[in-house]
Amino acid sequence: MPKRAPSAVETPQHRKPHAEAAVGSADEVVTAVLTASRLLVSVSARSLAAVEEALTLPQFRMLVVLDSRGAMNISRLGEHLDVIPSTAMRMVDRLVAAGMLGREPRPDNRREILIDLTAKGRGVVREATERRRTEIARIVGAMPAAQRTALVRALQAFTDAGDEPPAPGRSSADVGW
């Protein structure tokens, strides 16, 4: 069996003395974020599969955008997802057919159609998010408390820089810390 390549992100006890100067370098930060994102995508995929097996991660992302930012037209939705409007429209068509999205004329401009979650779509987002929250709480709970504090600050700065609205929160008592 081939040996697994060493992790690009070393723990402090494994870090060589000269590596201390490189901590926080752009490449090290990018590598750490990419590694963490693999874990988070895995957690997301598992939680989504447990709730709605046929839903893809990009479709789920569309539901989350609408849940966190509210109803919007297809152009704005495409901008938030970084896809062209025709791609967004195909995704919307599939999610409307699945009963997770609805289309309604904008009240003040009936020529504009707003896309929004249905009760089913909102339920899928809530249940998948709750499953993710439980698994992430288990992972974070295994971290030392001081590192959790630093992680919160770093992730808040990261999501602020990426213009992502915060997920609905709960107290740390709810997750067992």
C-alpha positions as CSV (number, residue, x, y, z in Angstrom):
1,M,0.0,0.0,0.0
2,P,1.5,3.4,-1.0
3,K,2.4,5.8,1.8
4,R,0.2,8.8,2.1
5,A,2.0,12.1,1.2
6,P,2.7,14.3,4.3
7,S,0.2,17.0,4.9
8,A,1.1,20.4,3.6
9,V,-0.3,21.9,6.8
10,E,1.8,20.8,9.8
11,T,0.8,20.9,13.4
12,P,2.9,23.1,15.6
13,Q,4.7,20.1,17.3
14,H,5.8,18.9,13.8
15,R,6.8,22.2,12.4
16,K,10.5,22.8,11.8
17,P,12.1,25.9,13.3
18,H,12.6,27.7,10.0
19,A,8.9,27.0,9.1
20,E,7.8,29.4,11.9
21,A,8.7,32.4,9.7
22,A,6.5,31.0,6.9
23,V,3.4,30.7,9.1
24,G,0.7,32.9,7.7
25,S,2.3,33.1,4.2
26,A,-0.2,33.3,1.4
27,D,0.6,29.9,0.2
28,E,0.3,28.3,3.6
29,V,-3.0,30.0,4.2
30,V,-4.3,28.9,0.8
31,T,-3.2,25.3,1.5
32,A,-4.8,25.3,4.9
33,V,-8.1,26.7,3.5
34,L,-8.1,24.2,0.6
35,T,-7.5,21.3,3.1
36,A,-10.3,22.5,5.4
37,S,-12.6,23.0,2.4
38,R,-12.2,19.4,1.4
39,L,-13.3,18.4,4.9
40,L,-16.2,20.8,4.8
41,V,-17.3,19.7,1.3
42,S,-17.3,16.1,2.6
43,V,-19.4,17.1,5.6
44,S,-21.8,19.0,3.3
45,A,-22.1,16.1,0.8
46,R,-22.9,13.6,3.5
47,S,-25.4,15.9,5.2
48,L,-27.1,16.6,1.9
49,A,-27.2,13.0,0.8
50,A,-28.9,12.1,4.1
51,V,-31.6,14.7,3.5
52,E,-32.2,14.8,-0.3
53,E,-30.1,12.3,-2.3
54,A,-30.9,13.7,-5.8
55,L,-29.9,17.3,-4.9
56,T,-26.4,18.4,-6.1
57,L,-24.1,20.6,-4.1
58,P,-24.6,23.5,-6.7
59,Q,-28.4,23.2,-6.4
60,F,-28.1,23.1,-2.6
61,R,-25.9,26.2,-2.8
62,M,-28.8,27.9,-4.7
63,L,-31.2,27.0,-2.0
64,V,-28.8,28.4,0.7
65,V,-28.3,31.7,-1.2
66,L,-32.1,32.2,-1.4
67,D,-32.5,31.2,2.2
68,S,-29.9,33.6,3.4
69,R,-30.5,36.5,1.0
70,G,-34.2,36.2,0.2
71,A,-36.1,36.1,-3.1
72,M,-34.4,37.5,-6.1
73,N,-34.5,37.6,-9.9
74,I,-32.6,35.1,-12.1
75,S,-29.9,37.6,-13.0
76,R,-29.1,38.4,-9.4
77,L,-29.2,34.8,-8.4
78,G,-26.8,33.9,-11.2
79,E,-24.4,36.6,-10.0
80,H,-24.5,35.2,-6.4
81,L,-23.7,31.7,-7.7
82,D,-21.2,33.0,-10.3
83,V,-23.1,31.3,-13.2
84,I,-24.7,32.8,-16.3
85,P,-28.4,33.3,-16.2
86,S,-29.2,30.4,-18.5
87,T,-27.4,28.0,-16.2
88,A,-29.2,29.5,-13.2
89,M,-32.5,29.1,-15.0
90,R,-31.9,25.4,-15.7
91,M,-31.1,24.9,-12.0
92,V,-34.2,26.8,-11.0
93,D,-36.3,24.8,-13.5
94,R,-35.1,21.5,-11.9
95,L,-35.7,22.9,-8.3
96,V,-39.2,24.2,-9.3
97,A,-40.0,20.7,-10.7
98,A,-38.8,19.2,-7.4
99,G,-41.1,21.5,-5.4
100,M,-38.2,23.3,-3.7
101,L,-38.5,26.7,-5.5
102,G,-41.3,28.9,-6.6
103,R,-41.6,31.8,-9.1
104,E,-43.7,34.8,-8.5
105,P,-44.0,38.2,-10.3
106,R,-42.4,41.0,-8.3
107,P,-45.3,43.0,-6.7
108,D,-44.0,46.4,-7.9
109,N,-43.0,45.2,-11.4
110,R,-45.0,42.3,-12.7
111,R,-42.6,41.8,-15.6
112,E,-39.8,40.7,-13.2
113,I,-40.0,37.2,-11.8
114,L,-38.7,36.5,-8.3
115,I,-37.3,33.1,-7.4
116,D,-37.9,32.0,-3.8
117,L,-37.9,28.9,-1.6
118,T,-41.0,26.8,-1.0
119,A,-41.6,25.3,2.4
120,K,-40.1,22.1,1.1
121,G,-36.9,23.9,-0.1
122,R,-36.6,25.7,3.2
123,G,-37.0,22.4,5.1
124,V,-34.2,20.8,3.0
125,V,-31.9,23.7,3.9
126,R,-32.8,23.6,7.6
127,E,-32.4,19.8,7.9
128,A,-29.1,19.6,5.9
129,T,-27.7,22.6,7.8
130,E,-28.6,20.9,11.1
131,R,-26.9,17.7,10.1
132,R,-23.8,19.7,9.1
133,R,-23.9,21.7,12.3
134,T,-23.9,18.4,14.3
135,E,-20.9,17.0,12.4
136,I,-18.9,20.2,12.5
137,A,-19.6,20.5,16.2
138,R,-18.1,17.1,16.7
139,I,-15.0,18.0,14.8
140,V,-14.6,21.4,16.4
141,G,-15.2,19.9,19.8
142,A,-12.1,17.8,19.4
143,M,-10.0,21.0,19.0
144,P,-8.4,22.7,22.0
145,A,-10.5,25.6,23.2
146,A,-7.8,28.3,22.5
147,Q,-7.6,27.1,18.9
148,R,-11.4,27.3,18.6
149,T,-11.3,30.9,19.6
150,A,-8.7,31.7,16.9
151,L,-10.6,29.7,14.4
152,V,-13.8,31.7,14.9
153,R,-11.9,35.0,14.4
154,A,-10.1,33.7,11.3
155,L,-13.3,32.3,9.7
156,Q,-15.3,35.5,10.4
157,A,-12.6,37.5,8.6
158,F,-12.5,34.9,5.8
159,T,-16.3,35.0,5.3
160,D,-16.4,38.8,5.6
161,A,-13.8,39.0,2.8
162,G,-15.9,36.7,0.7
163,D,-19.1,38.6,1.4
164,E,-20.9,35.6,2.8
165,P,-23.7,36.3,5.3
166,P,-23.4,34.5,8.6
167,A,-25.2,31.2,9.1
168,P,-27.9,31.3,11.8
169,G,-26.1,30.7,15.1
170,R,-26.7,28.9,18.3
171,S,-25.0,29.1,21.6
172,S,-22.0,27.0,22.4
173,A,-24.2,25.2,25.1
174,D,-26.3,23.8,22.3
175,V,-23.3,22.1,20.7
176,G,-21.9,20.6,23.9
177,W,-18.9,22.9,24.6
